[in-house]
Amino acid sequence: MVIVNMRSSARVALVTGGTDGIGRAVALQLAAGGDRVIFVGRDEERGAQVLTELRATRPGVQHVYLQADLSLLAETARVAQAVGEHTQRLDAVVCCAGVLSTQPELTREGLDRTFVLNYLSRYLLVWRLLPSLLLSPSGRLVLVANAGKYPDTLDLIDLHLRRAKPGLHVSGRTQFANDLLATELAERVRGTRVEVTCVFPGLVRTSVFRNARGLPAFARTLATLLQPLIAMPPDRAALTPAYLAQNPAATGISGAFFGPNRKQIPLPPRVLQRDRRLALWDVSHALVRDYLADTHPAHDEPGLFVVNR
């Protein structure tokens, strides 16, 4: 495999959920803006299609597709390892992979699928890839979620919902977890070259409702029919995360939340509760401990990833 020289001026971006919807649109926009794109998705056929599109958008560049199921921590760790084999430096990581679910569902690792895919895999990727972001002149981490839209329904004692009933909180709590992650990480990387932002892109015309887990069939059908009337196309929704990941003007904003059309939105007071952020951080670290590399950001930047004591 080819390793990109970390002193090279060529930009490299990683996009998760890059085979469909907003993730695919972000990947194509970053390529159009000059980036070499590494993207992750589950569907190999779609991955091949997007890879062809990326090569047409920016020819002569070694764009990379990594097939993986990010609802599994072992797969997430494998992706992080593979990214390191393709490049030492990352200029942007845009996390788009996610699912809408109203029912708890344990993976073969014994963890709630929605919690891992929407949140915990992001924590693990950040831990593993932060050294590569630190090598960039302006590393960008963009969490595409529902920035500031959901209340705090996190039960840190029952993160995998073994005792919980179905409902919107199954996905909603993972969105709030992203809020806490963005806010806490922005504080930890302050003073480095890395900037962290969280984005609510708006209602987007994607397969999110068609693929939703736990919604009644009639609700999935109705939402799918209404989407074209009330939702924006993925390429428009991707403008804000792509801007935050790539535009030189998007600096000095670490820790900020954004909505559609690059509009900055106020941080809800609930995400500023440091004890809540630290508690989630500690629990997350314990869950991913077995998947951490021998070398991690704490070795290069003391204190960034130290858990709460």
N, C-alpha and C positions, 0 to 999 in steps of 0.2 A: 504493500500500500504506500501511497505517496503521503509524506508528511510535509505540510506547509511550513516554511521557515517562519518562525515567530516574528522575525524582523521585517518580513515582507509587508508591503503596503496593501496587499490584496485582502479585502474584507471577507470574513467567513461568518455565516449565520446558521444557527440551528433552529428549526421549526418543528414542534411536535403537533400531531394531528394534521400533518401536511398533505394528506391524500384527498381531502374533501373539505368543502365549506370554507370557513374563514381561514383555516390553516393553509389550505391550498392557495387561496388568494394572497395571503401574506407572503408565502414562499415565492410566488410569481412576481409580486411587487418588489420584493427585496432583490431578486435576480435582475429585474428591470433596472433597479437602482445601482447595480454593479456588484452585488454580492455573489460569492460562491455559496450555494445553499446546500446544507445537509438537512434532510427532512425525515420524519418518522411517521409511520402509519402501519396499520394492521393488514390492509388489503394489498397483496402483491400486484394484482392487475392494475388497480388504481395507482399504485406507486410507480409502476412502469409508465403509465400515461402521463403522470405529473413530471416524471424525469424527462420524458420527451418534450413536454412543454417548456421546462426549464432550459433545456439545451437549445430550443428554438428561441427562447427569450434572450438568453445570453450564451451564445455559442462559444466553443473553445475553452469551456470551464468544466472542471471535474465536479459537477454536482453529484450528490450522493443520496441514495434512498436506503434507509435502514428499516427493515421490517421488524416490528415488535408490538407486543401487547403491553401497554404501559399500566394496565391494571395489576400487573405482577411485578413485584420489586426485583425479582431475579432478572426479568427482561429489561427493566429500567437500568439496572446496574450494567447489563450487557451493552445497552445502548451507550451509556457513558464511556465504557471501555472502548467501544468502536469509534466514537467521536474522537477520542484521544489518539486513535491509530490513523485517523484521517487528517487531523490538524492539531497543532499545539495551541494555536491562538483562536479564540472565539470573540467576535465583535458584538454578537447579539445572540441571545437565547429567547425565543418567543414561544411560550407554552400555550398551545391552543387545544390540545387533546382534552376531551371531557365528555361527559354523558349526563343526560337527564334521567333520573330514576326516582321512583317513589317507593321502592321496595328494597329492603336489605338483601344482600346477596354475597355470600362468602366465596372467595376464590379458593383455589387449591392450596394457597398459602395460609388460609384461615383468616383473611382480612376482608373487610367490606370492600367490594369492588369499586363502588362509587367514590368512597373516601380515598382509595389509593389512586385511581385514575385522575380524579379531579384535583387532588391535593398532595398526597404523600409522595407520589412519584416525582412531583415537582421539587419537593424538599430534597429528595435524594439526588436528583439531577443537579440542583444548585450546589449541594455539598460537593459532588464529584467534579463539577465543571467550573466552579468559581476560579480556580487557578488559571484556567484558560481565558476567562473573561478579564482577569487582572492583567494579562499580557497585552490586551488591546489598549490603544490610546484612549478609548472611550467605550468601555464595555457596557452593554445594555441588557438588562433582564426585564422582560415584559410578560406579566401574567395576565392572560386573557381570561376573564372570569365574569363576575357580576359585581364589579367594584362598588362597595358601599350599599348594595341593594338589599342584603339579607340581614336579619337580626341574628343575635348570638344564640344559637340552639345547640352548640357543641356540648356534648356530654363526654368529658374526658375519661370518665370511668367506663363508659360503654361506647367507645368510638366505633365498634363494629356491629352495633345495633342488635346484639343478641337478645336484648330484652325489649327492644323498641318496636312500636307499631309502624306500619307503612305510612307514608305521607310525604309532603313536599320537603320536610326537614331532612330527608335522606340526602337530597342534593343541596338544599339550602345551606346546611351547616358546612359543607365543603367549600362553598363560595365565601362564607365568612372566614373560614380557615385561610383562604387565599389572601383575604384582607389583612389578617394578622401576620401572615408570612411576609407580605410585601412591606408592611410597616416596620416589623422587627428587623428584617434583613436590611432595609434601607438605613436603619440606625446603625447596624453593625458594620456596614461597608462605608459609612460616611468617612470622608478623608481619603478614600481610594479612587481609582478611575472608573469604578462601576456605579451605574445608576439603576435603580429599581422602580418600576411603575406597575400599576394595576389598572386594567381597562375593562370597562363595560362597553362592548361595541354596539349595543342596541339589539333589537330584535332582528334576526338575520334569517334569510331564506336558506336554510340548511336542512339536513336530514335529522335534526335533533329530535323533533316530535315523532317522526316516523320510526326512529330507532329507540324511542324512550322506553324504559323498562318500568312496568307496573301500571302505566296509564291504561285505562280501558280502551278497547279497540275504537269505539266511537269517538273518544276524546282525541286519540291520535289522528284519526281520519279528519275530524273537524279542524284541528289545528293545522294539519297539512294543507287543507283546502283554503284556510284563511291566510296562511303565510304570504302568498303572493300579493295579497291585498294590503297587508299591514306591515310587512317586513321589508327591509332593505336588502339588496343583492350583496353577496359576500365580498365582491371587489370594493364596494363602497364601505362596508363595515371594516374591511382590512386597512383602510387608510390610516386610522389612528394608531393601531399597533405597529404598522410598518413605519410610520413617521417616528414613533418613539424608539424604534429599534435602529433606525438608520440615519435620520436627518441630523446634521451637525448642530442645528439650532435647538435640538431637544436635549439640552444639558441644564444642570442646575435645578432639576426637578425631581430628584430622587425622593421616593416616598409619596409622590403625588398620585392621586386617582384621576382617571380620565373617563369621560363618556364619549358618545358619538361626536364626530366632527371636531376632534381634538379639544373638546371643552373640558377644562379641569373642574372637578367636582370636590366639594368639601369632604374632609375626612370625618366620618361619624365618630362621636366621642367613644363609642364602644371599642374601636380599633386602637385607641390610644391608651388602653388599660395595660400597662406593662406587665403586671402580674399574670394577666390572661395570656398575653403573647408568650411570656417565658414558660408558662405551664404547657402550652401547646408545643413549644419548641422542644422541651424536655421529653415529652411523650413521643414526639416525632423521631427524635434522635434514638430513643430506645427501640422503636419499631424498625428503624433502618440500619441499626448498628451492624448487623451481620452482612450488610451489603456495601459497607464503606470500603474504599480502597485503603491500602497501607499509607499512602501519601494523600493528605487532604489539606484544605485551605488553612487550617489552624497552624500548620507547619510554616507557612509563608507569611501569614498575617495573624499574629498571636491574638487570640480572643474572639475572632470573628465567629467561630463555630463552637466555642466552649459552651457547654450546657449550664443551665442555672444550678447553682449550688445552695 
